[in-house]
């Protein structure tokens, strides 16, 4: 209602910034990083649901970053969450360090926030989901990314509830 009142005037410069922000990108892209494949999942604009999107076969770093940048622009992504492969004991190993470097490079390339999300047991959970979805075909990276995203969104909602109390 507030936005419509200002659009009638026909001058975008008169639209309050708060009203314009309603159309700003709001989706979250989750990435399950791998050396051969990158699993992708995308939230809805309200950041409630996590849907598996695709599994990208890696080619080279510049091309992979370009494809991710294009995807973020096309889908209205405002934030990226990268699965952080900690060990079961919670320690960061060699792969976790590689993922952290990738996330930092991605944030610099995209110019949007990139967060790390603990992904312990997401590959196992994705495998269990795939067993339930018969027949199982292809890699599970996009399912693992959806689990990372689901966990991230749940953590964010829990954080918002805790702040209200």
GROMACS elastic network, one bead per residue, 0.5 to 0.9 nm:
[ bonds ]
;  ai    aj funct       b0    kb
    1     4     6  0.51960   500
    1     5     6  0.64468   500
    2     5     6  0.54434   500
    2     6     6  0.69452   500
    2    19     6  0.70167   500
    3     6     6  0.54716   500
    3     7     6  0.63122   500
    3     8     6  0.89580   500
    3    15     6  0.69681   500
    3    16     6  0.80646   500
    3    19     6  0.55622   500
    3    20     6  0.75780   500
    4     7     6  0.50576   500
    4     8     6  0.64063   500
    5     8     6  0.56274   500
    5     9     6  0.73446   500
    5    15     6  0.89184   500
    6     9     6  0.54072   500
    6    10     6  0.70891   500
    6    11     6  0.75082   500
    6    12     6  0.78495   500
    6    14     6  0.67173   500
    6    15     6  0.56009   500
    6    16     6  0.82745   500
    7    10     6  0.51412   500
    7    11     6  0.68406   500
    7    12     6  0.70787   500
    7    14     6  0.85339   500
    7    15     6  0.72331   500
    8    11     6  0.82084   500
    9    12     6  0.84422   500
    9    14     6  0.81439   500
   10    13     6  0.89699   500
   10    14     6  0.84211   500
   11    14     6  0.55550   500
   11    15     6  0.72354   500
   12    15     6  0.53268   500
   12    16     6  0.87363   500
   13    16     6  0.79107   500
   14    17     6  0.89116   500
   15    18     6  0.83482   500
   15    19     6  0.66778   500
   15    20     6  0.67553   500
   16    19     6  0.54106   500
   16    20     6  0.65011   500
   16    21     6  0.88583   500
   17    20     6  0.50253   500
   17    21     6  0.61435   500
   18    21     6  0.52634   500
   18    22     6  0.71551   500
   19    22     6  0.57558   500
   19    23     6  0.81458   500
   20    23     6  0.59739   500
   20    24     6  0.71696   500
   21    25     6  0.84701   500
   22    25     6  0.84874   500
   22    26     6  0.89240   500
   23    26     6  0.83251   500
   24    76     6  0.77590   500
   24    78     6  0.81591   500
   25    45     6  0.76460   500
   25    73     6  0.88497   500
   25    75     6  0.81542   500
   25    77     6  0.55520   500
   25    78     6  0.51966   500
   25    79     6  0.88342   500
   26    43     6  0.87502   500
   26    44     6  0.81093   500
   26    45     6  0.51869   500
   26    46     6  0.71427   500
   26    47     6  0.74878   500
   26    76     6  0.65363   500
   26    77     6  0.59838   500
   26    78     6  0.50863   500
   26    79     6  0.75800   500
   27    42     6  0.68671   500
   27    43     6  0.54322   500
   27    44     6  0.58814   500
   27    46     6  0.74418   500
   27    47     6  0.64233   500
   27    72     6  0.88807   500
   27    75     6  0.75573   500
   27    76     6  0.60807   500
   27    78     6  0.55973   500
   27    79     6  0.67727   500
   27    80     6  0.86577   500
   28    41     6  0.83556   500
   28    42     6  0.58452   500
   28    43     6  0.52576   500
   28    44     6  0.77548   500
   28    45     6  0.80383   500
   28    47     6  0.70142   500
   28    50     6  0.87793   500
   28    76     6  0.86470   500
   28    77     6  0.55847   500
   28    78     6  0.61312   500
   28    80     6  0.55330   500
   28    81     6  0.70896   500
   28   149     6  0.78867   500
   28   153     6  0.89262   500
   29    40     6  0.69136   500
   29    41     6  0.58027   500
   29    43     6  0.65730   500
   29    72     6  0.76600   500
   29    77     6  0.63562   500
   29    78     6  0.81290   500
   29    79     6  0.64165   500
   29    81     6  0.61683   500
   29    82     6  0.83993   500
   29   145     6  0.87693   500
   29   149     6  0.75931   500
   30    39     6  0.79711   500
   30    40     6  0.56386   500
   30    41     6  0.50572   500
   30    42     6  0.62354   500
   30    43     6  0.82267   500
   30    50     6  0.87456   500
   30    79     6  0.86873   500
   30    80     6  0.57459   500
   30    82     6  0.57059   500
   30    83     6  0.73987   500
   30   142     6  0.89682   500
   30   145     6  0.55070   500
   30   146     6  0.68667   500
   30   147     6  0.89075   500
   30   148     6  0.67189   500
   30   149     6  0.54014   500
   30   152     6  0.89523   500
   31    38     6  0.65037   500
   31    39     6  0.55439   500
   31    41     6  0.67298   500
   31    80     6  0.74456   500
   31    81     6  0.62148   500
   31    83     6  0.61352   500
   31   141     6  0.86769   500
   31   142     6  0.80585   500
   31   144     6  0.85682   500
   31   145     6  0.53496   500
   31   146     6  0.84186   500
   31   148     6  0.79284   500
   31   149     6  0.82836   500
   32    37     6  0.83610   500
   32    38     6  0.56055   500
   32    40     6  0.64373   500
   32    41     6  0.85709   500
   32    81     6  0.88748   500
   32    82     6  0.62226   500
   32    83     6  0.53054   500
   32    84     6  0.83494   500
   32   119     6  0.85570   500
   32   141     6  0.61818   500
   32   142     6  0.71779   500
   32   143     6  0.88389   500
   32   144     6  0.63508   500
   32   146     6  0.86112   500
   32   148     6  0.76762   500
   33    36     6  0.86125   500
   33    37     6  0.69041   500
   33    39     6  0.65459   500
   33    40     6  0.87916   500
   33    82     6  0.70774   500
   33    83     6  0.68155   500
   33    84     6  0.84946   500
   33    99     6  0.68114   500
   33   102     6  0.84859   500
   33   141     6  0.82764   500
   33   145     6  0.85801   500
   34    37     6  0.50860   500
   34    38     6  0.55055   500
   34    39     6  0.79381   500
   34    58     6  0.85000   500
   34    95     6  0.89688   500
   34    99     6  0.84419   500
   34   141     6  0.84271   500
   35    38     6  0.77938   500
   35    58     6  0.73342   500
   36    56     6  0.86684   500
   36    57     6  0.61831   500
   36    58     6  0.53378   500
   36    59     6  0.80998   500
   37    55     6  0.65112   500
   37    56     6  0.55467   500
   37    58     6  0.52595   500
   37    59     6  0.89510   500
   37   139     6  0.87034   500
   37   141     6  0.73149   500
   38    54     6  0.83849   500
   38    55     6  0.55897   500
   38    56     6  0.50442   500
   38    57     6  0.65004   500
   38    58     6  0.68555   500
   38    64     6  0.89815   500
   38   141     6  0.65743   500
   38   142     6  0.77063   500
   38   145     6  0.86957   500
   39    52     6  0.82467   500
   39    53     6  0.78808   500
   39    54     6  0.61352   500
   39    56     6  0.63457   500
   39    57     6  0.88218   500
   39   139     6  0.87947   500
   39   140     6  0.76426   500
   39   143     6  0.73509   500
   39   144     6  0.70113   500
   39   145     6  0.55283   500
   39   146     6  0.84829   500
   40    51     6  0.88756   500
   40    52     6  0.63642   500
   40    53     6  0.53434   500
   40    54     6  0.52354   500
   40    55     6  0.59367   500
   40    56     6  0.76535   500
   40   141     6  0.72424   500
   40   143     6  0.80019   500
   40   144     6  0.83576   500
   40   145     6  0.53891   500
   40   146     6  0.72065   500
   41    50     6  0.65235   500
   41    51     6  0.54196   500
   41    54     6  0.69389   500
   41    55     6  0.89401   500
   41   142     6  0.59980   500
   41   143     6  0.75368   500
   41   144     6  0.84667   500
   41   145     6  0.52880   500
   41   147     6  0.85060   500
   41   148     6  0.85558   500
   41   149     6  0.69138   500
   42    49     6  0.81965   500
   42    50     6  0.57430   500
   42    51     6  0.54152   500
   42    52     6  0.65204   500
   42    53     6  0.62188   500
   42    75     6  0.86673   500
   42    77     6  0.84439   500
   42   145     6  0.86223   500
   42   146     6  0.73398   500
   42   149     6  0.75852   500
   43    46     6  0.77506   500
   43    47     6  0.54027   500
   43    48     6  0.67582   500
   43    49     6  0.53588   500
   43    51     6  0.62068   500
   43    52     6  0.89162   500
   43    77     6  0.89147   500
   43   146     6  0.86656   500
   43   149     6  0.74693   500
   43   150     6  0.85195   500
   43   153     6  0.85898   500
   44    47     6  0.52509   500
   44    48     6  0.63331   500
   44    49     6  0.57309   500
   44    50     6  0.70111   500
   44    51     6  0.80452   500
   45    48     6  0.78325   500
   45    49     6  0.88331   500
   45    76     6  0.85245   500
   45    77     6  0.88560   500
   46    49     6  0.80272   500
   47    50     6  0.78317   500
   47   153     6  0.67002   500
   48   150     6  0.83731   500
   48   153     6  0.67776   500
   48   154     6  0.83324   500
   48   157     6  0.88226   500
   49   149     6  0.85559   500
   49   150     6  0.70308   500
   49   153     6  0.79543   500
   50   145     6  0.88498   500
   50   146     6  0.55186   500
   50   147     6  0.76161   500
   50   148     6  0.88180   500
   50   149     6  0.58594   500
   50   150     6  0.53988   500
   50   153     6  0.80524   500
   51   142     6  0.87308   500
   51   143     6  0.83024   500
   51   145     6  0.87915   500
   51   146     6  0.57385   500
   51   147     6  0.89072   500
   51   149     6  0.84207   500
   51   150     6  0.85909   500
   52    55     6  0.88728   500
   52   141     6  0.88934   500
   52   142     6  0.51465   500
   52   143     6  0.55409   500
   52   144     6  0.82790   500
   52   145     6  0.68507   500
   52   146     6  0.50647   500
   52   147     6  0.86024   500
   53   142     6  0.61625   500
   53   143     6  0.83924   500
   53   145     6  0.86500   500
   53   146     6  0.80898   500
   54   141     6  0.80804   500
   54   142     6  0.54397   500
   54   143     6  0.87614   500
   55   139     6  0.75223   500
   55   140     6  0.79986   500
   55   141     6  0.60355   500
   55   142     6  0.53865   500
   56    59     6  0.89631   500
   56    64     6  0.83067   500
   56    67     6  0.89377   500
   56   141     6  0.88610   500
   56   142     6  0.88262   500
   57    64     6  0.86847   500
   58    61     6  0.78916   500
   58    63     6  0.83241   500
   58    64     6  0.62641   500
   59    62     6  0.86712   500
   59    63     6  0.66461   500
   59    64     6  0.65126   500
   60    63     6  0.54935   500
   60    64     6  0.59694   500
   60    65     6  0.85893   500
   61    64     6  0.51053   500
   61    65     6  0.61020   500
   61    66     6  0.85438   500
   62    65     6  0.52247   500
   62    66     6  0.61342   500
   62    67     6  0.87007   500
   63    66     6  0.50102   500
   63    67     6  0.61792   500
   63    68     6  0.86294   500
   64    67     6  0.52405   500
   64    68     6  0.62907   500
   64    69     6  0.86450   500
   65    68     6  0.51151   500
   65    69     6  0.60565   500
   65    70     6  0.85819   500
   65   105     6  0.88620   500
   65   106     6  0.70067   500
   65   109     6  0.74218   500
   65   110     6  0.84571   500
   66    69     6  0.50466   500
   66    70     6  0.61189   500
   66    71     6  0.85281   500
   66   109     6  0.87698   500
   67    70     6  0.51459   500
   67    71     6  0.61161   500
   67    72     6  0.86529   500
   68    71     6  0.50220   500
   68    72     6  0.61664   500
   68    73     6  0.86941   500
   68   106     6  0.86602   500
   68   110     6  0.84179   500
   69    72     6  0.51762   500
   69    73     6  0.63571   500
   69    74     6  0.87018   500
   69   106     6  0.86749   500
   69   109     6  0.76948   500
   69   110     6  0.59565   500
   70    73     6  0.52058   500
   70    74     6  0.61208   500
   70    75     6  0.85860   500
   71    74     6  0.51143   500
   71    75     6  0.60094   500
   71    76     6  0.83294   500
   71    77     6  0.81092   500
   72    75     6  0.53508   500
   72    76     6  0.58202   500
   72    78     6  0.77362   500
   72    79     6  0.87818   500
   72    80     6  0.88497   500
   72   110     6  0.82080   500
   73    76     6  0.54153   500
   73    77     6  0.65469   500
   74    77     6  0.79951   500
   77    80     6  0.74383   500
   77   112     6  0.85300   500
   78   112     6  0.62728   500
   78   113     6  0.74212   500
   79   112     6  0.58383   500
   79   113     6  0.51671   500
   79   114     6  0.60028   500
   79   115     6  0.79923   500
   80   103     6  0.87931   500
   80   106     6  0.88573   500
   80   107     6  0.82671   500
   80   112     6  0.74905   500
   80   113     6  0.63403   500
   80   115     6  0.63590   500
   80   116     6  0.86575   500
   81   103     6  0.85220   500
   81   113     6  0.84845   500
   81   114     6  0.56319   500
   81   116     6  0.57164   500
   81   117     6  0.64001   500
   81   148     6  0.79412   500
   81   149     6  0.70844   500
   81   152     6  0.77794   500
   82    99     6  0.77530   500
   82   100     6  0.85700   500
   82   102     6  0.89524   500
   82   103     6  0.66978   500
   82   114     6  0.71579   500
   82   115     6  0.61778   500
   82   117     6  0.59939   500
   82   118     6  0.86273   500
   82   119     6  0.87300   500
   82   145     6  0.82212   500
   82   148     6  0.78707   500
   82   149     6  0.86764   500
   83    99     6  0.79181   500
   83   115     6  0.86531   500
   83   116     6  0.58913   500
   83   118     6  0.59411   500
   83   119     6  0.51069   500
   83   120     6  0.86589   500
   83   122     6  0.89102   500
   83   144     6  0.87041   500
   83   145     6  0.72414   500
   83   148     6  0.60900   500
   83   149     6  0.85094   500
   84    92     6  0.84996   500
   84    95     6  0.86139   500
   84    96     6  0.58774   500
   84    97     6  0.88550   500
   84    99     6  0.65450   500
   84   100     6  0.74710   500
   84   116     6  0.55203   500
   84   117     6  0.53114   500
   84   119     6  0.54167   500
   84   120     6  0.78788   500
   85    91     6  0.89956   500
   85    92     6  0.72820   500
   85    93     6  0.79730   500
   85    95     6  0.68134   500
   85    96     6  0.52034   500
   85    97     6  0.89751   500
   85    99     6  0.78060   500
   85   117     6  0.84731   500
   85   118     6  0.63513   500
   85   119     6  0.54368   500
   85   120     6  0.60962   500
   85   121     6  0.89455   500
   86    89     6  0.76727   500
   86    90     6  0.53349   500
   86    91     6  0.54530   500
   86    93     6  0.67386   500
   86    95     6  0.84000   500
   86    96     6  0.62146   500
   86   118     6  0.65675   500
   86   119     6  0.70325   500
   86   120     6  0.61612   500
   87    90     6  0.51028   500
   87    91     6  0.52788   500
   87    92     6  0.64289   500
   87    93     6  0.69750   500
   87    96     6  0.87706   500
   87   120     6  0.69849   500
   88    91     6  0.74834   500
   88   120     6  0.66059   500
   88   121     6  0.82837   500
   90   118     6  0.88469   500
   90   120     6  0.85211   500
   91    96     6  0.87807   500
   92    95     6  0.77457   500
   92    96     6  0.52916   500
   92    97     6  0.67944   500
   93    96     6  0.52729   500
   93    97     6  0.64405   500
   93    98     6  0.88923   500
   94    97     6  0.52105   500
   94    98     6  0.64239   500
   94    99     6  0.88039   500
   95    99     6  0.61757   500
   95   100     6  0.86057   500
   96    99     6  0.50297   500
   96   100     6  0.61487   500
   96   101     6  0.86881   500
   97   100     6  0.50648   500
   97   101     6  0.63269   500
   97   102     6  0.86645   500
   98   101     6  0.52018   500
   98   102     6  0.62467   500
   98   103     6  0.86970   500
   99   103     6  0.60909   500
   99   104     6  0.86248   500
   99   116     6  0.86131   500
  100   103     6  0.50721   500
  100   104     6  0.62416   500
  100   105     6  0.86338   500
  100   116     6  0.74873   500
  101   104     6  0.51765   500
  101   105     6  0.61935   500
  101   106     6  0.85339   500
  102   105     6  0.51089   500
  102   106     6  0.60160   500
  102   107     6  0.86195   500
  103   107     6  0.61293   500
  103   108     6  0.86395   500
  103   114     6  0.63468   500
  103   115     6  0.74446   500
  103   116     6  0.74856   500
  104   107     6  0.51915   500
  104   108     6  0.63298   500
  104   109     6  0.86631   500
  104   114     6  0.74649   500
  105   108     6  0.52031   500
  105   109     6  0.61432   500
  105   110     6  0.86110   500
  106   109     6  0.50261   500
  106   110     6  0.59143   500
  106   111     6  0.81086   500
  106   112     6  0.86608   500
  106   114     6  0.73445   500
  107   110     6  0.52995   500
  107   111     6  0.55534   500
  107   112     6  0.58190   500
  107   113     6  0.59816   500
  107   114     6  0.54214   500
  107   115     6  0.88188   500
  108   111     6  0.54709   500
  108   112     6  0.78308   500
  108   113     6  0.89487   500
  109   112     6  0.84578   500
  110   113     6  0.83237   500
  110   114     6  0.89788   500
  111   114     6  0.89559   500
  116   119     6  0.89444   500
  117   148     6  0.68491   500
  117   149     6  0.83873   500
  117   151     6  0.82378   500
  117   152     6  0.66284   500
  118   148     6  0.76367   500
  118   151     6  0.87925   500
  118   152     6  0.87223   500
  119   122     6  0.54803   500
  119   123     6  0.81191   500
  119   144     6  0.84037   500
  119   145     6  0.89041   500
  119   147     6  0.82791   500
  119   148     6  0.59939   500
  119   151     6  0.86949   500
  120   123     6  0.78685   500
  120   124     6  0.87330   500
  121   124     6  0.51401   500
  121   125     6  0.61729   500
  121   126     6  0.85851   500
  122   126     6  0.59787   500
  122   127     6  0.84981   500
  122   143     6  0.85678   500
  122   144     6  0.54051   500
  122   145     6  0.80979   500
  122   147     6  0.62327   500
  122   148     6  0.68473   500
  123   126     6  0.50017   500
  123   127     6  0.61965   500
  123   128     6  0.86985   500
  123   140     6  0.77100   500
  123   141     6  0.77483   500
  123   143     6  0.82067   500
  123   144     6  0.54874   500
  123   145     6  0.89566   500
  123   147     6  0.87586   500
  124   127     6  0.50715   500
  124   128     6  0.63654   500
  124   129     6  0.87801   500
  124   144     6  0.84664   500
  125   128     6  0.50099   500
  125   129     6  0.62511   500
  125   130     6  0.85990   500
  125   143     6  0.87569   500
  125   144     6  0.75011   500
  125   147     6  0.79179   500
  126   129     6  0.50573   500
  126   130     6  0.61424   500
  126   131     6  0.86928   500
  126   140     6  0.64088   500
  126   141     6  0.80195   500
  126   142     6  0.87614   500
  126   143     6  0.54901   500
  126   144     6  0.52592   500
  126   145     6  0.88875   500
  126   146     6  0.87923   500
  126   147     6  0.74135   500
  127   130     6  0.50120   500
  127   131     6  0.63036   500
  127   132     6  0.88352   500
  127   140     6  0.70574   500
  127   143     6  0.85104   500
  127   144     6  0.85221   500
  128   131     6  0.51551   500
  128   132     6  0.66054   500
  128   133     6  0.88941   500
  129   132     6  0.51629   500
  129   133     6  0.63552   500
  129   143     6  0.81571   500
  130   134     6  0.70201   500
  130   135     6  0.80385   500
  130   136     6  0.57765   500
  130   137     6  0.84303   500
  130   140     6  0.75643   500
  130   143     6  0.83411   500
  131   134     6  0.62530   500
  131   135     6  0.77799   500
  131   136     6  0.66388   500
  132   135     6  0.84808   500
  132   136     6  0.85409   500
  133   136     6  0.63974   500
  134   137     6  0.85037   500
  136   139     6  0.89274   500
  137   140     6  0.84681   500
  139   142     6  0.77796   500
  139   143     6  0.87522   500
  140   143     6  0.53092   500
  140   144     6  0.63803   500
  140   145     6  0.87777   500
  141   144     6  0.50913   500
  141   145     6  0.62228   500
  141   146     6  0.87016   500
  142   146     6  0.62453   500
  142   147     6  0.87621   500
  143   146     6  0.50045   500
  143   147     6  0.63581   500
  143   148     6  0.87168   500
  144   147     6  0.51104   500
  144   148     6  0.62945   500
  144   149     6  0.86554   500
  145   148     6  0.50254   500
  145   149     6  0.61524   500
  145   150     6  0.85692   500
  146   150     6  0.60114   500
  146   151     6  0.85601   500
  147   151     6  0.61371   500
  147   152     6  0.84900   500
  148   151     6  0.52717   500
  148   152     6  0.61702   500
  148   153     6  0.87057   500
  149   153     6  0.60693   500
  149   154     6  0.84934   500
  150   153     6  0.52322   500
  150   154     6  0.61461   500
  150   155     6  0.85714   500
  151   154     6  0.51578   500
  151   155     6  0.61275   500
  151   156     6  0.86593   500
  152   155     6  0.50702   500
  152   156     6  0.62161   500
  152   157     6  0.87279   500
  153   156     6  0.50421   500
  153   157     6  0.62327   500
  153   158     6  0.85720   500
  154   157     6  0.51540   500
  154   158     6  0.61199   500
  154   159     6  0.85520   500
  155   158     6  0.50692   500
  155   159     6  0.61273   500
  155   160     6  0.86688   500
  156   159     6  0.50165   500
  156   160     6  0.62206   500
  156   161     6  0.86940   500
  157   160     6  0.50560   500
  157   161     6  0.62364   500
  157   162     6  0.86281   500
  158   161     6  0.51327   500
  158   162     6  0.61813   500
  158   163     6  0.87253   500
  159   162     6  0.51136   500
  159   163     6  0.63276   500
  159   164     6  0.88688   500
  160   163     6  0.52236   500
  160   164     6  0.65158   500
  161   164     6  0.52229   500
  161   165     6  0.65385   500
  162   165     6  0.53960   500
